[in-house]
């Protein structure tokens, strides 16, 4: 082999060996403990877990749940729960809640026409009237207590300040005091339509509702909150006795 060719082969092998040795592949792994800690700090910051608050004024809303008997001929219904309330700490674990809740609804109904009148009932009688659509607003006063059962333990561990971002057990009573609205009725025989409006003072027929439930409330930054609770509710319906149901209440909105 010629010396010149041998020289080039040796140089090529040396360069290749140097390139291979100098190339390093580094792998980095994320410490799961650090990520979990950062996430917990973020949650504590958003929920203001370290900020002391003894008074919370709330303006909240949520799609409504209808507590009235179900109408089989209802074709559409939409509603909104509204809440304006104040929650005041009595002790770090116990608070008092007072406010006004509102339920706004709009509903439409399926109606079938009658061909022949009922014997003895004239065609213009309200007997043939059926609700075609209606909208109403019902306002209720609400009073209650909340027991934040694990807040003291969290405060001792340094996980929370005296505030409203905690789980709780609630006992409350509400009483509807005003209902107003309007709508349209349809005469199934004559096909005439008639508008109506109403305004009722419901305090003349008290129908209190008592709820005992479990709830979760969290602050959302400096000016927000969400609150959800569920439990059995007893509705006193006056002369017809009582009715019990499982009630779920949820709110999201502004809090100060």
PASEBA-1860 file (N, C-alpha, C; in nm, 3 decimals):
! residues 256
1> XXXXXXXX> 0.086/-0.119/0.000/0.000/0.000/0.000/0.088/0.123/0.000 ~ 0.047/0.219/-0.075/0.126/0.340/-0.084/0.122/0.416/0.046 ~ 0.232/0.482/0.083/0.234/0.560/0.209/0.128/0.668/0.214 ~ 0.103/0.732/0.103/0.005/0.843/0.103/-0.135/0.791/0.133 ~ -0.174/0.678/0.072/-0.305/0.619/0.096/-0.319/0.572/0.239 ~ -0.213/0.512/0.293/-0.215/0.465/0.432/-0.233/0.582/0.527 ~ -0.172/0.694/0.498/-0.181/0.814/0.583/-0.325/0.866/0.589 ~ -0.393/0.871/0.474/-0.532/0.920/0.470/-0.626/0.826/0.544
9> XXXXXXXX> -0.605/0.693/0.534/-0.690/0.598/0.606/-0.675/0.612/0.756 ~ -0.556/0.630/0.804/-0.532/0.647/0.947/-0.596/0.777/0.999 ~ -0.587/0.883/0.923/-0.648/1.011/0.964/-0.800/1.000/0.971 ~ -0.858/0.927/0.872/-1.002/0.911/0.869/-1.051/0.835/0.990 ~ -0.981/0.728/1.028/-1.021/0.648/1.145/-1.009/0.729/1.272 ~ -0.908/0.811/1.282/-0.888/0.893/1.402/-0.997/0.996/1.418 ~ -1.037/1.062/1.308/-1.144/1.163/1.313/-1.276/1.098/1.351 ~ -1.305/0.980/1.292/-1.430/0.911/1.322/-1.437/0.868/1.468
17> XXXXXXXX> -1.326/0.818/1.521/-1.323/0.777/1.661/-1.342/0.896/1.753 ~ -1.284/1.009/1.721/-1.297/1.129/1.803/-1.440/1.181/1.802 ~ -1.506/1.174/1.686/-1.644/1.222/1.674/-1.738/1.135/1.757 ~ -1.717/1.003/1.752/-1.802/0.911/1.826/-1.786/0.930/1.976 ~ -1.662/0.948/2.020/-1.636/0.963/2.163/-1.691/1.094/2.217 ~ -1.693/1.199/2.135/-1.734/1.331/2.184/-1.885/1.352/2.180 ~ -1.960/1.260/2.120/-2.105/1.273/2.113/-2.168/1.210/2.236 ~ -2.242/1.288/2.312/-2.305/1.239/2.434/-2.456/1.264/2.428
25> XXXXXXXX> -2.531/1.168/2.472/-2.677/1.180/2.477/-2.718/1.188/2.622 ~ -2.779/1.298/2.658/-2.821/1.319/2.795/-2.972/1.306/2.807 ~ -3.021/1.233/2.907/-3.162/1.215/2.933/-3.195/1.283/3.066 ~ -3.298/1.364/3.065/-3.342/1.429/3.188/-3.483/1.381/3.221 ~ -3.507/1.357/3.345/-3.640/1.313/3.392/-3.695/1.416/3.488 ~ -3.828/1.440/3.480/-3.894/1.536/3.567/-3.926/1.470/3.701 ~ -3.891/1.536/3.808/-3.917/1.484/3.942/-4.066/1.496/3.971 ~ -4.138/1.383/3.986/-4.283/1.391/4.009/-4.317/1.462/4.139
33> XXXXXXXX> -4.230/1.452/4.238/-4.256/1.518/4.366/-4.256/1.669/4.349 ~ -4.164/1.721/4.266/-4.158/1.865/4.242/-4.283/1.910/4.166 ~ -4.327/1.834/4.066/-4.445/1.871/3.989/-4.570/1.873/4.076 ~ -4.585/1.771/4.162/-4.701/1.766/4.251/-4.699/1.884/4.348 ~ -4.582/1.918/4.397/-4.571/2.031/4.490/-4.607/2.162/4.422 ~ -4.561/2.181/4.300/-4.593/2.303/4.226/-4.743/2.311/4.198 ~ -4.804/2.198/4.164/-4.948/2.197/4.138/-5.026/2.231/4.264 ~ -4.986/2.177/4.379/-5.054/2.207/4.504/-5.041/2.354/4.539
41> XXXXXXXX> -4.926/2.411/4.514/-4.907/2.555/4.541/-4.997/2.639/4.451 ~ -5.013/2.596/4.325/-5.099/2.667/4.233/-5.244/2.661/4.279 ~ -5.291/2.542/4.322/-5.428/2.528/4.371/-5.450/2.613/4.494 ~ -5.355/2.614/4.585/-5.367/2.694/4.707/-5.373/2.844/4.673 ~ -5.299/2.883/4.570/-5.301/3.024/4.530/-5.436/3.062/4.470 ~ -5.489/2.975/4.382/-5.617/3.005/4.316/-5.732/3.007/4.416 ~ -5.732/2.911/4.509/-5.841/2.902/4.606/-5.818/2.991/4.729 ~ -5.713/3.068/4.730/-5.683/3.161/4.840/-5.680/3.087/4.974
49> XXXXXXXX> -5.618/2.969/4.973/-5.615/2.886/5.094/-5.539/2.953/5.208 ~ -5.444/3.038/5.177/-5.363/3.101/5.281/-5.411/3.241/5.317 ~ -5.525/3.282/5.261/-5.579/3.416/5.288/-5.694/3.404/5.388 ~ -5.688/3.482/5.495/-5.795/3.479/5.595/-5.913/3.562/5.549 ~ -6.032/3.502/5.554/-6.156/3.571/5.519/-6.263/3.527/5.619 ~ -6.329/3.624/5.681/-6.434/3.594/5.777/-6.572/3.635/5.726 ~ -6.577/3.710/5.617/-6.703/3.751/5.558/-6.695/3.730/5.407 ~ -6.798/3.668/5.351/-6.802/3.643/5.207/-6.938/3.684/5.153
57> XXXXXXXX> -6.939/3.780/5.063/-7.062/3.822/4.994/-7.063/3.757/4.857 ~ -7.174/3.689/4.825/-7.178/3.606/4.705/-7.291/3.648/4.611 ~ -7.259/3.650/4.483/-7.356/3.669/4.376/-7.335/3.553/4.279 ~ -7.425/3.454/4.282/-7.403/3.334/4.204/-7.520/3.297/4.116 ~ -7.497/3.204/4.023/-7.601/3.158/3.932/-7.568/3.015/3.890 ~ -7.671/2.944/3.837/-7.654/2.808/3.787/-7.782/2.768/3.716 ~ -7.774/2.685/3.610/-7.898/2.635/3.548/-7.988/2.570/3.652 ~ -8.117/2.596/3.644/-8.209/2.558/3.752/-8.250/2.412/3.745
65> XXXXXXXX> -8.288/2.361/3.861/-8.353/2.231/3.872/-8.497/2.257/3.916 ~ -8.593/2.203/3.843/-8.734/2.229/3.868/-8.784/2.143/3.984 ~ -8.835/2.205/4.089/-8.884/2.130/4.204/-9.034/2.103/4.195 ~ -9.099/2.152/4.092/-9.243/2.130/4.080/-9.272/1.993/4.022 ~ -9.397/1.946/4.033/-9.432/1.817/3.972/-9.406/1.819/3.821 ~ -9.366/1.706/3.768/-9.333/1.696/3.626/-9.460/1.695/3.541 ~ -9.461/1.779/3.438/-9.573/1.781/3.343/-9.535/1.696/3.223 ~ -9.618/1.596/3.195/-9.586/1.506/3.085/-9.593/1.575/2.949
73> XXXXXXXX> -9.672/1.682/2.938/-9.686/1.747/2.808/-9.591/1.866/2.791 ~ -9.493/1.880/2.879/-9.395/1.987/2.864/-9.303/1.956/2.747 ~ -9.286/2.051/2.656/-9.200/2.029/2.539/-9.065/2.097/2.551 ~ -9.058/2.201/2.631/-8.931/2.272/2.647/-8.931/2.344/2.781 ~ -8.815/2.348/2.842/-8.802/2.419/2.968/-8.660/2.463/2.991 ~ -8.644/2.584/3.039/-8.512/2.638/3.069/-8.526/2.726/3.192 ~ -8.422/2.728/3.273/-8.431/2.808/3.394/-8.294/2.843/3.448 ~ -8.294/2.930/3.547/-8.169/2.978/3.606/-8.190/3.002/3.755
81> XXXXXXXX> -8.101/2.944/3.835/-8.100/2.973/3.978/-8.011/3.094/4.005 ~ -8.058/3.185/4.087/-7.982/3.304/4.125/-7.968/3.307/4.276 ~ -7.858/3.363/4.324/-7.834/3.367/4.468/-7.759/3.495/4.504 ~ -7.812/3.566/4.600/-7.743/3.681/4.659/-7.741/3.658/4.809 ~ -7.625/3.640/4.866/-7.618/3.603/5.006/-7.489/3.653/5.070 ~ -7.487/3.645/5.202/-7.369/3.679/5.280/-7.342/3.566/5.377 ~ -7.217/3.527/5.387/-7.176/3.422/5.480/-7.078/3.483/5.579 ~ -7.106/3.466/5.707/-7.026/3.527/5.812/-6.975/3.419/5.907
89> XXXXXXXX> -6.844/3.420/5.932/-6.787/3.324/6.025/-6.826/3.360/6.169 ~ -6.873/3.260/6.245/-6.896/3.274/6.389/-6.773/3.225/6.463 ~ -6.723/3.110/6.422/-6.594/3.056/6.464/-6.524/3.010/6.337 ~ -6.397/2.973/6.343/-6.332/2.925/6.220/-6.405/2.809/6.153 ~ -6.472/2.723/6.232/-6.538/2.606/6.174/-6.686/2.627/6.148 ~ -6.746/2.733/6.202/-6.890/2.752/6.192/-6.922/2.888/6.131 ~ -7.017/2.888/6.036/-7.057/3.014/5.972/-7.209/3.021/5.964 ~ -7.258/3.144/5.948/-7.400/3.171/5.932/-7.423/3.228/5.793
97> XXXXXXXX> -7.526/3.179/5.724/-7.556/3.220/5.587/-7.696/3.278/5.581 ~ -7.711/3.393/5.515/-7.842/3.456/5.495/-7.845/3.516/5.355 ~ -7.959/3.504/5.290/-7.966/3.560/5.156/-8.100/3.538/5.090 ~ -8.105/3.575/4.964/-8.225/3.560/4.881/-8.187/3.478/4.758 ~ -8.266/3.377/4.730/-8.244/3.295/4.611/-8.360/3.318/4.514 ~ -8.331/3.307/4.388/-8.432/3.325/4.285/-8.430/3.211/4.185 ~ -8.546/3.177/4.133/-8.559/3.075/4.031/-8.638/3.133/3.915 ~ -8.575/3.149/3.801/-8.640/3.203/3.681/-8.660/3.088/3.582
105> XXXXXXXX> -8.783/3.078/3.526/-8.816/2.967/3.438/-8.892/3.015/3.315 ~ -8.873/2.941/3.206/-8.953/2.958/3.085/-8.985/2.818/3.033 ~ -9.115/2.791/3.004/-9.156/2.657/2.963/-9.263/2.665/2.854 ~ -9.262/2.567/2.766/-9.367/2.552/2.664/-9.428/2.413/2.677 ~ -9.553/2.399/2.627/-9.626/2.274/2.647/-9.692/2.227/2.518 ~ -9.708/2.097/2.509/-9.776/2.035/2.396/-9.927/2.037/2.421 ~ -10.004/2.080/2.319/-10.149/2.091/2.335/-10.217/2.022/2.217 ~ -10.320/1.943/2.247/-10.400/1.878/2.143/-10.540/1.939/2.138
113> XXXXXXXX> -10.590/1.960/2.019/-10.721/2.024/2.000/-10.834/1.924/2.024 ~ -10.942/1.974/2.085/-11.063/1.894/2.103/-11.160/1.919/1.988 ~ -11.228/1.814/1.944/-11.322/1.827/1.834/-11.462/1.862/1.887 ~ -11.503/1.793/1.990/-11.639/1.812/2.044/-11.632/1.861/2.187 ~ -11.724/1.951/2.224/-11.726/1.999/2.363/-11.776/1.891/2.458 ~ -11.741/1.908/2.583/-11.790/1.817/2.687/-11.934/1.854/2.717 ~ -12.026/1.758/2.721/-12.167/1.790/2.747/-12.183/1.872/2.876 ~ -12.258/1.982/2.864/-12.286/2.065/2.978/-12.184/2.173/3.007
121> XXXXXXXX> -12.073/2.175/2.932/-11.970/2.277/2.953/-11.960/2.362/2.826 ~ -11.987/2.492/2.834/-11.985/2.578/2.715/-11.845/2.592/2.658 ~ -11.835/2.620/2.528/-11.704/2.630/2.462/-11.612/2.737/2.521 ~ -11.671/2.844/2.577/-11.588/2.953/2.628/-11.540/2.929/2.771 ~ -11.571/2.816/2.829/-11.532/2.788/2.966/-11.380/2.770/2.978 ~ -11.327/2.812/3.092/-11.183/2.793/3.117/-11.148/2.646/3.135 ~ -11.250/2.562/3.139/-11.225/2.418/3.148/-11.138/2.369/3.032 ~ -11.153/2.433/2.915/-11.080/2.391/2.795/-10.943/2.459/2.784
129> XXXXXXXX> -10.911/2.550/2.875/-10.784/2.621/2.867/-10.667/2.532/2.908 ~ -10.560/2.542/2.834/-10.435/2.474/2.868/-10.320/2.573/2.851 ~ -10.222/2.562/2.940/-10.106/2.652/2.932/-10.023/2.618/2.808 ~ -10.002/2.720/2.723/-9.921/2.700/2.603/-9.775/2.735/2.630 ~ -9.753/2.845/2.697/-9.619/2.881/2.743/-9.631/2.969/2.866 ~ -9.528/2.968/2.947/-9.529/3.049/3.068/-9.388/3.079/3.115 ~ -9.374/3.190/3.182/-9.246/3.227/3.242/-9.274/3.290/3.378 ~ -9.189/3.259/3.473/-9.211/3.310/3.606/-9.080/3.319/3.683
137> XXXXXXXX> -9.082/3.399/3.788/-8.968/3.415/3.879/-9.020/3.394/4.020 ~ -8.950/3.311/4.094/-8.985/3.284/4.233/-8.869/3.324/4.323 ~ -8.897/3.404/4.426/-8.794/3.449/4.520/-8.816/3.385/4.655 ~ -8.706/3.344/4.718/-8.711/3.279/4.849/-8.606/3.338/4.941 ~ -8.640/3.346/5.069/-8.543/3.385/5.172/-8.476/3.258/5.224 ~ -8.347/3.269/5.258/-8.273/3.150/5.302/-8.187/3.185/5.422 ~ -8.192/3.099/5.525/-8.109/3.111/5.644/-8.049/2.974/5.674 ~ -7.926/2.972/5.721/-7.866/2.843/5.751/-7.731/2.855/5.819
145> XXXXXXXX> -7.679/2.739/5.856/-7.547/2.729/5.918/-7.463/2.629/5.839 ~ -7.332/2.653/5.841/-7.238/2.560/5.778/-7.127/2.527/5.878 ~ -7.096/2.398/5.883/-6.990/2.351/5.971/-6.876/2.298/5.885 ~ -6.764/2.369/5.884/-6.646/2.327/5.808/-6.567/2.229/5.893 ~ -6.602/2.103/5.880/-6.560/2.001/5.976/-6.411/1.973/5.978 ~ -6.339/1.995/5.870/-6.195/1.965/5.868/-6.108/2.089/5.862 ~ -6.166/2.206/5.878/-6.088/2.330/5.862/-5.990/2.350/5.976 ~ -6.030/2.321/6.099/-5.940/2.341/6.213/-5.815/2.253/6.200
153> XXXXXXXX> -5.834/2.129/6.157/-5.719/2.040/6.140/-5.626/2.091/6.030 ~ -5.683/2.143/5.923/-5.602/2.198/5.815/-5.528/2.324/5.860 ~ -5.591/2.403/5.944/-5.524/2.522/5.995/-5.406/2.485/6.085 ~ -5.423/2.381/6.169/-5.314/2.338/6.256/-5.195/2.285/6.177 ~ -5.222/2.225/6.061/-5.115/2.172/5.976/-5.055/2.278/5.885 ~ -5.110/2.400/5.890/-5.060/2.506/5.803/-5.106/2.495/5.660 ~ -5.214/2.419/5.635/-5.264/2.399/5.499/-5.372/2.499/5.462 ~ -5.424/2.574/5.557/-5.531/2.668/5.527/-5.537/2.775/5.635
161> XXXXXXXX> -5.587/2.891/5.595/-5.618/2.997/5.691/-5.767/2.987/5.724 ~ -5.814/3.074/5.809/-5.956/3.080/5.845/-6.032/3.145/5.730 ~ -6.090/3.062/5.643/-6.157/3.117/5.524/-6.272/3.026/5.482 ~ -6.315/3.038/5.356/-6.433/2.967/5.307/-6.400/2.863/5.202 ~ -6.274/2.832/5.181/-6.235/2.729/5.084/-6.219/2.597/5.157 ~ -6.330/2.529/5.181/-6.327/2.404/5.256/-6.457/2.326/5.232 ~ -6.458/2.203/5.278/-6.578/2.119/5.271/-6.662/2.142/5.396 ~ -6.794/2.121/5.384/-6.881/2.156/5.496/-7.004/2.067/5.502
169> XXXXXXXX> -7.070/2.071/5.615/-7.202/2.012/5.635/-7.298/2.128/5.662 ~ -7.409/2.132/5.587/-7.500/2.247/5.593/-7.637/2.207/5.644 ~ -7.700/2.299/5.715/-7.841/2.286/5.754/-7.903/2.422/5.728 ~ -8.007/2.425/5.646/-8.067/2.553/5.609/-8.217/2.540/5.588 ~ -8.286/2.652/5.601/-8.429/2.658/5.575/-8.454/2.772/5.477 ~ -8.541/2.751/5.382/-8.576/2.855/5.285/-8.728/2.864/5.276 ~ -8.775/2.983/5.243/-8.920/3.008/5.236/-8.950/3.097/5.116 ~ -9.026/3.047/5.016/-9.067/3.133/4.904/-9.156/3.247/4.954
177> XXXXXXXX> -9.129/3.369/4.908/-9.211/3.483/4.953/-9.272/3.563/4.839 ~ -9.230/3.542/4.715/-9.286/3.619/4.605/-9.271/3.541/4.475 ~ -9.378/3.542/4.395/-9.374/3.480/4.263/-9.452/3.567/4.165 ~ -9.394/3.591/4.049/-9.463/3.669/3.947/-9.421/3.620/3.809 ~ -9.509/3.646/3.711/-9.478/3.601/3.576/-9.595/3.625/3.482 ~ -9.586/3.570/3.362/-9.691/3.581/3.263/-9.685/3.460/3.171 ~ -9.783/3.452/3.080/-9.788/3.340/2.989/-9.907/3.348/2.896 ~ -9.938/3.238/2.831/-10.048/3.235/2.736/-10.119/3.100/2.746
185> XXXXXXXX> -10.253/3.106/2.752/-10.332/2.983/2.756/-10.406/2.967/2.624 ~ -10.436/2.842/2.591/-10.497/2.806/2.463/-10.627/2.731/2.490 ~ -10.735/2.776/2.428/-10.864/2.707/2.440/-10.865/2.592/2.340 ~ -10.868/2.471/2.389/-10.856/2.353/2.304/-10.977/2.331/2.213 ~ -11.084/2.402/2.241/-11.205/2.384/2.159/-11.220/2.497/2.057 ~ -11.208/2.621/2.102/-11.227/2.735/2.012/-11.097/2.780/1.946 ~ -10.981/2.733/1.996/-10.848/2.770/1.947/-10.814/2.916/1.975 ~ -10.886/2.979/2.065/-10.852/3.114/2.106/-10.735/3.111/2.205
193> XXXXXXXX> -10.658/3.220/2.204/-10.545/3.234/2.295/-10.568/3.355/2.384 ~ -10.524/3.342/2.510/-10.545/3.450/2.606/-10.419/3.468/2.690 ~ -10.371/3.593/2.694/-10.254/3.623/2.776/-10.296/3.645/2.921 ~ -10.206/3.617/3.012/-10.232/3.640/3.154/-10.102/3.685/3.222 ~ -10.115/3.744/3.336/-10.001/3.779/3.421/-10.045/3.766/3.565 ~ -9.949/3.747/3.654/-9.984/3.730/3.795/-9.870/3.778/3.884 ~ -9.905/3.804/4.008/-9.809/3.841/4.112/-9.866/3.791/4.244 ~ -9.798/3.697/4.308/-9.849/3.633/4.429/-9.754/3.657/4.545
201> XXXXXXXX> -9.811/3.697/4.657/-9.738/3.703/4.782/-9.749/3.566/4.848 ~ -9.642/3.487/4.844/-9.647/3.349/4.888/-9.641/3.334/5.040 ~ -9.617/3.443/5.111/-9.610/3.433/5.256/-9.746/3.399/5.317 ~ -9.854/3.422/5.242/-9.986/3.386/5.292/-10.008/3.235/5.299 ~ -9.926/3.160/5.227/-9.934/3.014/5.228/-9.793/2.959/5.248 ~ -9.742/2.961/5.371/-9.602/2.921/5.397/-9.574/2.777/5.352 ~ -9.464/2.762/5.280/-9.420/2.630/5.236/-9.269/2.620/5.252 ~ -9.220/2.615/5.376/-9.076/2.613/5.400/-9.010/2.485/5.349
209> XXXXXXXX> -8.882/2.498/5.319/-8.803/2.384/5.273/-8.682/2.372/5.364 ~ -8.658/2.254/5.416/-8.546/2.229/5.506/-8.449/2.133/5.437 ~ -8.323/2.176/5.431/-8.220/2.097/5.364/-8.105/2.068/5.459 ~ -8.061/1.943/5.462/-7.938/1.903/5.530/-7.851/1.837/5.425 ~ -7.731/1.890/5.406/-7.649/1.839/5.297/-7.500/1.850/5.322 ~ -7.428/1.789/5.232/-7.281/1.793/5.231/-7.238/1.881/5.114 ~ -7.140/1.968/5.139/-7.102/2.061/5.033/-6.953/2.086/5.023 ~ -6.916/2.143/4.910/-6.778/2.183/4.882/-6.781/2.326/4.831
217> XXXXXXXX> -6.705/2.413/4.895/-6.695/2.552/4.851/-6.548/2.590/4.834 ~ -6.519/2.658/4.725/-6.383/2.703/4.699/-6.387/2.846/4.644 ~ -6.292/2.924/4.688/-6.273/3.055/4.627/-6.199/3.038/4.496 ~ -6.228/3.125/4.399/-6.161/3.125/4.270/-6.096/3.261/4.250 ~ -5.972/3.272/4.296/-5.903/3.400/4.287/-5.962/3.502/4.382 ~ -5.935/3.627/4.354/-5.976/3.735/4.444/-6.126/3.764/4.436 ~ -6.192/3.733/4.324/-6.331/3.776/4.306/-6.424/3.666/4.257 ~ -6.394/3.541/4.284/-6.482/3.435/4.236/-6.500/3.325/4.339
225> XXXXXXXX> -6.595/3.236/4.314/-6.619/3.121/4.401/-6.703/3.018/4.327 ~ -6.699/2.895/4.373/-6.800/2.797/4.335/-6.841/2.720/4.460 ~ -6.966/2.678/4.460/-7.026/2.617/4.579/-7.125/2.512/4.532 ~ -7.108/2.389/4.578/-7.200/2.281/4.541/-7.231/2.198/4.664 ~ -7.358/2.164/4.681/-7.397/2.079/4.792/-7.514/1.990/4.751 ~ -7.532/1.884/4.825/-7.639/1.789/4.794/-7.685/1.723/4.923 ~ -7.813/1.690/4.926/-7.868/1.623/5.043/-8.019/1.617/5.037 ~ -8.081/1.551/5.134/-8.227/1.541/5.137/-8.292/1.674/5.174
233> XXXXXXXX> -8.401/1.706/5.107/-8.476/1.828/5.134/-8.621/1.793/5.161 ~ -8.675/1.848/5.267/-8.816/1.829/5.302/-8.891/1.956/5.267 ~ -8.994/1.943/5.184/-9.076/2.056/5.143/-9.212/2.044/5.210 ~ -9.248/2.142/5.289/-9.378/2.144/5.355/-9.477/2.214/5.261 ~ -9.574/2.138/5.216/-9.665/2.187/5.112/-9.802/2.227/5.166 ~ -9.807/2.270/5.288/-9.933/2.318/5.343/-10.029/2.204/5.370 ~ -10.151/2.216/5.318/-10.255/2.118/5.346/-10.228/1.982/5.288 ~ -10.140/1.970/5.187/-10.114/1.840/5.124/-10.000/1.764/5.190
241> XXXXXXXX> -9.950/1.811/5.304/-9.846/1.737/5.376/-9.706/1.778/5.335 ~ -9.614/1.682/5.334/-9.474/1.709/5.303/-9.428/1.624/5.185 ~ -9.320/1.671/5.124/-9.259/1.597/5.014/-9.108/1.600/5.033 ~ -9.044/1.486/5.019/-8.899/1.475/5.037/-8.833/1.439/4.905 ~ -8.720/1.504/4.879/-8.647/1.476/4.756/-8.498/1.496/4.779 ~ -8.418/1.437/4.693/-8.274/1.460/4.696/-8.245/1.583/4.613 ~ -8.189/1.684/4.676/-8.166/1.811/4.609/-8.018/1.835/4.588 ~ -7.982/1.881/4.469/-7.844/1.919/4.436/-7.843/2.066/4.401
249> XXXXXXXX> -7.762/2.143/4.471/-7.751/2.287/4.447/-7.608/2.320/4.407 ~ -7.594/2.401/4.305/-7.461/2.441/4.260/-7.464/2.587/4.219 ~ -7.357/2.658/4.250/-7.346/2.800/4.217/-7.202/2.830/4.177 ~ -7.188/2.922/4.084/-7.059/2.979/4.051/-7.081/3.127/4.024 ~ -6.990/3.210/4.068/-7.012/3.353/4.049/-6.908/3.439/4.114 ~ -6.949/3.558/4.156/-6.858/3.656/4.215/-6.864/3.648/4.366 ~ -6.751/3.663/4.429/-6.744/3.663/4.574/-6.646/3.768/4.622 ~ -6.686/3.840/4.727/-6.601/3.944/4.781/-6.580/3.923/4.932
END
